[in-house]
Amino acid sequence: MLARMSAPISASQPFPMHVSVAEAHEMLAALLPDLETETVSVSQALGRTLAADLSALVSHPSATESALDGIAAREADTLTASAEAPVRLKIVGESRAGMPFDGRVGVGECVRIYTGAPLPEGADAICPVEQLADEESADDGPAHVHLLRPASPADVRPEGGDFRAGETVMRAGLRLSAPRVALAVSLGHARLPVRRKLRVALLSTGDEVIEPGLPLQAGQVYDSNRVGLSAMLNESGCEVIELGHAPDSPASLQAVIAGAGGADVLLSSGGVSMGKYDFMRDLLIERGRVAFWKVRMRPGGPAILGGWNGLPVFGLPGNPVSSLVVFHVIVRPALTGQPVQSLKLRAATPFRGLKDKTAFWRGVIKDGEVGDYGPQGSGILRSLSDADALVIVPEGGAVQVGDVVDVVLL
């Protein structure tokens, strides 16, 4: 039987307590494995992390081309064109994507051209279709067109203007968003080297926690933590091993953790604070290994990092806001290798500071400023849904109206 804790851990314990947010992130990241490289098709690459630099196999555009529909001509032939005095050019052909004009544009000549079509030899400018008068057609000769403004080189896309063959365009470590996957295809790649997905075992604890959809009895709560954390893990590109729920029993907790075989890290919620039934805390302190307990932050202070039989374990608080905020600012950056993305906004309301903790208050962004959401309790999950951002107030600081603050978007 695990001993019950009735007083705080002393400073003589062989692990640090009350670490900073940055220290918590660094210590978690240090326990995660280096992930092997695998190759996947571009259709499976979304959300993955690029494992090697990518160079262009082709140039883009592959030829000098038109940026719009119109006519391709020699700029020198069109310099005097205006609505009052249109310039008349002879149409000698057309160029469209996949079917370029194979001749040369001479003095006084032009070619109909369409967006993405190669620019014909001899032409160096484009006049858009909106600036063309009605064509003159003749049964016994070539058609002509009148330009209402000069043709412009600005509407010509130079060969390789986006990237050239051999150029390194994407660097290892990039998280592959939809635009980045599209870029990789444009570079000429059908398969991409990516890091293996991190395998994260997910567990929730507590006698009061029940599955969504079951009848709710007095004192019970639905398991929103596990569902929310599972969604955030999937958003982070992880492979989730669902361990389900463990009641407040050391034997049950150990039995459920035994099902985490093959995981790279175990993520749990609940059982890590100062209560009599916080068994995850006791299990790690008395029979496992602890890297730190408690983080100088609010919400989310009771988080614990340690290990169980060689498996890294990060225990999140049971309060739903605390659990999701700690994941957002500490866990996700460690799992993905991508830092928290913040921006600076002016405060529309005051935000209180805490003497010895970094505060992450929920805020609402309006008209380019951020204001206090309102209720900041760690059990008010609705606040994370309705708020736009977490406003960071450093330890010992405070924010007044008009101050510039760091904001993490939700």
VEXDREN-2710 file (C-alpha; in Angstrom, 1 decimal):
% VEXDREN-2710
k/r/px/py/pz
1/MET/0.0/0.0/0.0
2/LEU/1.3/3.5/-0.9
3/ALA/1.8/5.8/2.0
4/ARG/-0.6/8.7/2.3
5/MET/0.9/12.2/2.2
6/SER/-0.3/14.6/4.8
7/ALA/2.3/17.3/4.4
8/PRO/4.2/19.0/1.6
9/ILE/7.3/17.4/0.2
10/SER/10.4/18.9/1.9
11/ALA/13.1/20.8/0.1
12/SER/15.5/17.9/0.8
13/GLN/13.7/15.6/-1.6
14/PRO/16.0/14.4/-4.5
15/PHE/14.0/16.2/-7.2
16/PRO/13.2/19.9/-7.9
17/MET/9.9/21.5/-7.0
18/HIS/8.2/24.6/-8.4
19/VAL/10.2/24.7/-11.6
20/SER/9.6/27.4/-14.2
21/VAL/7.5/26.9/-17.3
22/ALA/10.7/26.9/-19.5
23/GLU/12.4/24.4/-17.2
24/ALA/9.4/22.1/-17.3
25/HIS/9.4/22.2/-21.1
26/GLU/13.1/21.5/-21.3
27/MET/13.0/18.6/-18.9
28/LEU/10.0/17.0/-20.7
29/ALA/11.7/17.4/-24.1
30/ALA/14.9/15.8/-22.7
31/LEU/13.0/12.6/-21.8
32/LEU/11.5/12.1/-25.2
33/PRO/13.2/9.8/-27.7
34/ASP/14.9/10.8/-30.9
35/LEU/12.4/9.7/-33.5
36/GLU/13.4/7.5/-36.5
37/THR/12.9/8.7/-40.1
38/GLU/10.3/7.1/-42.3
39/THR/9.1/7.9/-45.8
40/VAL/5.4/8.6/-46.5
41/SER/3.4/9.7/-49.6
42/VAL/2.5/13.3/-49.8
43/SER/-1.2/12.4/-49.1
44/GLN/-0.1/11.1/-45.7
45/ALA/2.3/13.9/-44.8
46/LEU/-0.1/16.5/-43.3
47/GLY/0.9/17.3/-39.7
48/ARG/4.1/15.3/-39.8
49/THR/7.6/16.8/-39.2
50/LEU/10.0/17.0/-42.1
51/ALA/13.1/14.9/-41.2
52/ALA/15.5/16.2/-43.9
53/ASP/16.0/19.3/-46.1
54/LEU/14.1/19.3/-49.4
55/SER/15.6/20.6/-52.6
56/ALA/13.7/21.5/-55.7
57/LEU/13.8/18.8/-58.4
58/VAL/12.3/21.2/-60.9
59/SER/12.0/25.0/-61.4
60/HIS/8.8/26.8/-60.8
61/PRO/7.5/28.2/-63.0
62/SER/9.2/25.8/-65.4
63/ALA/9.0/28.4/-68.2
64/THR/8.5/32.2/-68.3
65/GLU/4.7/32.5/-68.4
66/SER/1.7/34.8/-68.2
67/ALA/0.1/35.7/-64.9
68/LEU/-3.3/36.4/-66.5
69/ASP/-5.5/36.1/-69.6
70/GLY/-4.8/38.6/-72.4
71/ILE/-2.4/39.1/-75.2
72/ALA/1.4/38.7/-75.2
73/ALA/3.3/41.4/-77.2
74/ARG/6.5/43.4/-77.4
75/GLU/6.3/46.2/-74.8
76/ALA/8.0/48.6/-77.2
77/ASP/5.1/48.2/-79.7
78/THR/2.5/49.2/-77.1
79/LEU/3.9/52.2/-75.2
80/THR/1.5/54.8/-76.7
81/ALA/-1.6/52.7/-76.2
82/SER/-4.6/54.5/-74.5
83/ALA/-8.3/54.5/-74.6
84/GLU/-8.2/57.6/-76.7
85/ALA/-5.6/56.2/-79.1
86/PRO/-5.6/52.4/-79.0
87/VAL/-2.6/50.5/-80.5
88/ARG/-3.5/47.9/-83.2
89/LEU/-1.6/44.6/-83.3
90/LYS/-1.9/41.6/-85.5
91/ILE/-2.8/38.3/-83.8
92/VAL/-0.6/35.5/-85.0
93/GLY/-1.6/32.7/-82.7
94/GLU/-2.3/31.7/-79.2
95/SER/-0.5/30.2/-76.2
96/ARG/-2.3/28.2/-73.4
97/ALA/-1.1/26.0/-70.6
98/GLY/0.2/22.8/-72.0
99/MET/0.0/24.1/-75.6
100/PRO/2.5/26.9/-76.1
101/PHE/2.8/29.0/-79.3
102/ASP/5.7/27.6/-81.2
103/GLY/6.5/30.7/-83.4
104/ARG/8.0/34.1/-82.7
105/VAL/6.2/37.4/-82.0
106/GLY/7.5/40.0/-84.4
107/VAL/7.1/43.8/-84.7
108/GLY/3.4/44.8/-84.6
109/GLU/2.3/41.2/-83.7
110/CYS/0.8/39.6/-80.6
111/VAL/-0.5/36.2/-79.4
112/ARG/-3.6/35.4/-77.4
113/ILE/-2.3/34.1/-74.1
114/TYR/-4.0/32.5/-71.0
115/THR/-3.0/32.3/-67.4
116/GLY/-0.1/30.0/-66.8
117/ALA/0.8/29.7/-70.5
118/PRO/4.4/30.1/-71.7
119/LEU/5.4/33.5/-73.0
120/PRO/6.2/33.2/-76.7
121/GLU/9.6/34.0/-78.0
122/GLY/9.9/37.7/-78.9
123/ALA/7.2/38.8/-76.5
124/ASP/8.1/40.5/-73.2
125/ALA/4.8/41.9/-71.8
126/ILE/1.1/41.2/-71.2
127/CYS/-2.0/43.3/-71.7
128/PRO/-5.0/41.9/-69.8
129/VAL/-8.1/41.0/-71.6
130/GLU/-10.0/43.7/-69.8
131/GLN/-7.9/46.3/-71.6
132/LEU/-8.5/45.0/-75.1
133/ALA/-11.1/46.4/-77.5
134/ASP/-13.1/44.3/-79.9
135/GLU/-11.0/42.2/-82.2
136/GLU/-11.1/42.8/-86.0
137/SER/-11.5/39.6/-87.9
138/ALA/-11.2/39.2/-91.6
139/ASP/-12.1/36.2/-93.8
140/ASP/-9.1/36.8/-96.0
141/GLY/-6.4/37.7/-93.5
142/PRO/-5.3/37.7/-89.8
143/ALA/-7.3/39.1/-87.0
144/HIS/-6.2/42.3/-85.2
145/VAL/-6.8/43.6/-81.7
146/HIS/-6.7/47.1/-80.2
147/LEU/-4.9/47.7/-76.9
148/LEU/-6.3/50.4/-74.6
149/ARG/-3.2/50.5/-72.4
150/PRO/0.5/49.5/-72.8
151/ALA/1.4/45.8/-72.2
152/SER/3.3/45.3/-69.0
153/PRO/6.3/43.1/-68.1
154/ALA/4.9/43.1/-64.5
155/ASP/2.3/40.5/-65.6
156/VAL/5.1/38.1/-66.7
157/ARG/6.2/35.4/-64.3
158/PRO/9.9/34.6/-64.9
159/GLU/11.1/31.0/-65.2
160/GLY/12.2/29.9/-61.7
161/GLY/10.7/33.0/-60.1
162/ASP/9.3/30.9/-57.2
163/PHE/12.3/28.5/-56.9
164/ARG/14.9/26.9/-59.2
165/ALA/15.9/23.3/-59.6
166/GLY/18.6/22.4/-57.0
167/GLU/17.6/25.1/-54.6
168/THR/17.0/24.0/-51.0
169/VAL/13.5/25.3/-50.2
170/MET/12.3/23.4/-47.1
171/ARG/14.3/22.7/-44.0
172/ALA/14.2/19.7/-41.7
173/GLY/12.1/20.3/-38.6
174/LEU/9.2/22.0/-40.4
175/ARG/5.8/20.9/-39.4
176/LEU/4.0/20.0/-42.7
177/SER/0.9/22.2/-43.0
178/ALA/-1.3/21.9/-46.1
179/PRO/0.5/24.8/-47.9
180/ARG/3.9/23.1/-47.1
181/VAL/2.7/19.7/-48.5
182/ALA/1.5/21.5/-51.6
183/LEU/4.9/23.2/-51.9
184/ALA/6.7/19.9/-51.5
185/VAL/4.7/18.5/-54.5
186/SER/5.6/21.6/-56.6
187/LEU/9.2/20.9/-55.8
188/GLY/8.8/17.5/-57.5
189/HIS/8.4/15.2/-54.5
190/ALA/5.8/12.5/-54.3
191/ARG/7.2/11.0/-51.1
192/LEU/8.6/12.8/-48.1
193/PRO/11.0/11.9/-45.3
194/VAL/9.3/12.5/-41.9
195/ARG/9.9/11.7/-38.3
196/ARG/8.0/8.7/-36.9
197/LYS/4.9/9.7/-35.0
198/LEU/5.5/10.0/-31.3
199/ARG/3.4/7.3/-29.5
200/VAL/1.6/8.8/-26.5
201/ALA/-0.3/6.7/-24.1
202/LEU/-3.2/8.7/-22.6
203/LEU/-4.8/8.0/-19.2
204/SER/-7.4/9.8/-17.0
205/THR/-7.8/9.1/-13.3
206/GLY/-10.3/9.7/-10.5
207/ASP/-13.4/7.9/-9.1
208/GLU/-15.5/10.9/-10.0
209/VAL/-14.8/10.6/-13.8
210/ILE/-17.2/8.7/-16.0
211/GLU/-17.5/8.1/-19.7
212/PRO/-19.4/10.7/-21.9
213/GLY/-23.0/9.9/-22.4
214/LEU/-23.6/7.9/-19.2
215/PRO/-26.1/9.2/-16.6
216/LEU/-24.4/11.7/-14.4
217/GLN/-24.7/11.2/-10.6
218/ALA/-24.0/13.8/-7.9
219/GLY/-20.3/14.6/-7.7
220/GLN/-19.4/12.9/-11.0
221/VAL/-17.9/14.6/-14.1
222/TYR/-17.6/13.5/-17.7
223/ASP/-14.2/12.6/-18.9
224/SER/-13.6/15.8/-20.9
225/ASN/-9.9/15.8/-20.1
226/ARG/-9.2/12.5/-21.9
227/VAL/-11.3/13.5/-24.9
228/GLY/-9.8/17.0/-25.1
229/LEU/-6.2/15.8/-24.7
230/SER/-6.7/13.1/-27.3
231/ALA/-7.9/15.7/-29.8
232/MET/-4.9/17.9/-29.0
233/LEU/-2.5/15.0/-29.3
234/ASN/-4.0/14.2/-32.7
235/GLU/-3.6/17.9/-33.7
236/SER/0.0/17.6/-32.7
237/GLY/0.7/14.7/-35.1
238/CYS/1.0/12.0/-32.3
239/GLU/-0.2/8.4/-32.4
240/VAL/-2.5/8.1/-29.4
241/ILE/-2.6/4.9/-27.3
242/GLU/-5.9/5.1/-25.4
243/LEU/-5.6/3.6/-21.9
244/GLY/-9.0/4.8/-20.8
245/HIS/-9.7/5.6/-17.2
246/ALA/-8.2/4.4/-13.9
247/PRO/-10.2/4.8/-10.6
248/ASP/-8.5/6.0/-7.4
249/SER/-6.7/2.8/-6.5
250/PRO/-3.0/2.2/-6.7
251/ALA/-3.5/-1.4/-8.0
252/SER/-5.9/-0.2/-10.7
253/LEU/-3.6/2.6/-11.7
254/GLN/-0.6/0.3/-12.0
255/ALA/-2.7/-2.3/-14.0
256/VAL/-3.8/0.4/-16.5
257/ILE/-0.3/1.8/-16.9
258/ALA/0.9/-1.7/-17.7
259/GLY/-1.1/-1.4/-20.9
260/ALA/1.2/1.4/-22.2
261/GLY/3.6/-1.0/-23.9
262/GLY/5.2/0.5/-27.0
263/ALA/4.5/4.1/-25.9
264/ASP/7.2/6.7/-26.0
265/VAL/5.6/8.7/-23.2
266/LEU/2.6/8.4/-20.9
267/LEU/0.3/11.5/-20.4
268/SER/-2.2/11.3/-17.5
269/SER/-4.7/13.7/-16.0
270/GLY/-5.6/13.9/-12.3
271/GLY/-4.0/12.5/-9.2
272/VAL/-1.0/14.8/-9.0
273/SER/-1.9/17.5/-6.4
274/MET/-1.8/17.4/-2.6
275/GLY/-4.9/15.3/-1.8
276/LYS/-5.1/12.0/0.0
277/TYR/-6.2/10.2/-3.2
278/ASP/-3.6/11.7/-5.6
279/PHE/-2.2/8.3/-6.5
280/MET/-0.3/9.2/-9.6
281/ARG/1.9/11.5/-7.5
282/ASP/2.5/8.8/-4.9
283/LEU/3.2/6.2/-7.5
284/LEU/6.0/8.2/-9.1
285/ILE/7.5/9.6/-5.9
286/GLU/7.5/6.3/-3.9
287/ARG/8.0/3.6/-6.6
288/GLY/9.0/5.4/-9.8
289/ARG/11.1/8.4/-10.6
290/VAL/10.4/12.1/-10.4
291/ALA/12.1/14.8/-12.5
292/PHE/10.1/17.6/-11.0
293/TRP/6.8/18.2/-9.1
294/LYS/4.9/21.5/-9.6
295/VAL/5.4/24.3/-12.0
296/ARG/5.4/28.0/-11.2
297/MET/2.3/28.7/-13.3
298/ARG/-1.4/29.3/-13.0
299/PRO/-3.5/27.5/-14.0
300/GLY/-1.7/24.1/-14.0
301/GLY/0.8/24.3/-11.0
302/PRO/0.5/20.7/-9.7
303/ALA/1.9/19.0/-12.9
304/ILE/4.5/16.3/-12.3
305/LEU/7.2/14.7/-14.6
306/GLY/8.8/11.4/-13.9
307/GLY/9.1/7.8/-15.0
308/TRP/7.7/4.4/-14.4
309/ASN/9.6/1.3/-15.4
310/GLY/11.6/3.3/-18.0
311/LEU/8.5/5.0/-19.4
312/PRO/8.5/8.9/-19.2
313/VAL/5.3/10.0/-17.4
314/PHE/3.9/13.5/-17.5
315/GLY/1.0/13.9/-15.0
316/LEU/-1.3/16.8/-15.7
317/PRO/-3.7/18.3/-13.1
318/GLY/-7.3/17.1/-13.1
319/ASN/-9.0/20.4/-13.4
320/PRO/-9.9/20.7/-17.0
321/VAL/-8.6/24.2/-17.7
322/SER/-5.3/23.4/-15.9
323/SER/-4.9/20.2/-17.9
324/LEU/-5.4/21.8/-21.3
325/VAL/-3.4/24.9/-20.6
326/VAL/-0.4/22.9/-19.4
327/PHE/-0.6/20.8/-22.6
328/HIS/-0.8/24.0/-24.7
329/VAL/2.2/25.8/-23.3
330/ILE/4.5/22.9/-22.1
331/VAL/3.5/19.5/-23.5
332/ARG/2.7/20.4/-27.2
333/PRO/5.9/22.3/-27.8
334/ALA/7.9/19.4/-26.4
335/LEU/6.1/16.8/-28.4
336/THR/6.3/18.7/-31.7
337/GLY/9.6/20.4/-31.3
338/GLN/7.8/23.7/-32.3
339/PRO/7.9/26.6/-29.8
340/VAL/4.8/28.2/-28.5
341/GLN/3.7/30.9/-31.0
342/SER/3.0/34.2/-29.4
343/LEU/2.3/37.7/-30.5
344/LYS/2.2/41.1/-28.8
345/LEU/-1.0/43.0/-28.3
346/ARG/-2.0/46.0/-26.3
347/ALA/-4.1/45.3/-23.1
348/ALA/-7.6/46.6/-23.2
349/THR/-8.1/45.7/-19.5
350/PRO/-5.8/45.1/-16.5
351/PHE/-4.4/41.6/-15.8
352/ARG/-3.3/40.8/-12.3
353/GLY/0.1/39.3/-11.7
354/LEU/1.2/36.6/-9.2
355/LYS/4.2/37.0/-6.9
356/ASP/5.8/33.7/-7.7
357/LYS/4.0/32.3/-10.7
358/THR/3.6/33.0/-14.4
359/ALA/-0.1/33.6/-15.1
360/PHE/-1.8/32.5/-18.3
361/TRP/-5.1/34.3/-18.1
362/ARG/-7.8/33.7/-20.7
363/GLY/-8.4/36.8/-22.9
364/VAL/-10.7/38.0/-25.6
365/ILE/-9.2/39.8/-28.7
366/LYS/-11.2/42.7/-30.1
367/ASP/-10.1/45.6/-32.4
368/GLY/-6.5/44.5/-32.1
369/GLU/-6.4/44.6/-28.3
370/VAL/-6.9/41.8/-25.7
371/GLY/-9.1/42.1/-22.7
372/ASP/-9.9/39.9/-19.7
373/TYR/-12.3/37.1/-20.5
374/GLY/-13.8/37.2/-17.0
375/PRO/-14.0/34.1/-14.7
376/GLN/-10.5/32.5/-14.5
377/GLY/-11.2/29.5/-12.4
378/SER/-9.4/26.3/-13.4
379/GLY/-12.7/24.4/-13.5
380/ILE/-14.4/26.7/-15.9
381/LEU/-13.8/24.8/-19.2
382/ARG/-16.2/27.1/-21.1
383/SER/-13.7/29.9/-20.7
384/LEU/-11.2/28.0/-22.9
385/SER/-13.8/27.5/-25.6
386/ASP/-15.0/31.2/-25.6
387/ALA/-11.6/32.9/-25.1
388/ASP/-9.3/33.7/-28.0
389/ALA/-6.0/33.7/-26.2
390/LEU/-3.9/33.1/-23.1
391/VAL/-2.4/36.4/-21.8
392/ILE/1.0/35.8/-20.3
393/VAL/1.8/37.8/-17.1
394/PRO/5.3/37.0/-15.9
395/GLU/6.1/36.2/-12.3
396/GLY/5.8/39.3/-10.1
397/GLY/4.5/41.4/-12.9
398/ALA/1.2/43.0/-13.6
399/VAL/-0.5/44.5/-16.7
400/GLN/-2.2/47.8/-16.9
401/VAL/-4.5/49.1/-19.6
402/GLY/-2.4/50.1/-22.6
403/ASP/0.6/47.8/-21.7
404/VAL/1.9/45.5/-24.5
405/VAL/1.5/41.9/-23.5
406/ASP/2.6/38.5/-24.9
407/VAL/-0.4/36.5/-26.1
408/VAL/-0.7/32.8/-27.0
409/LEU/-3.6/32.2/-29.4
410/LEU/-6.0/29.4/-28.5
END
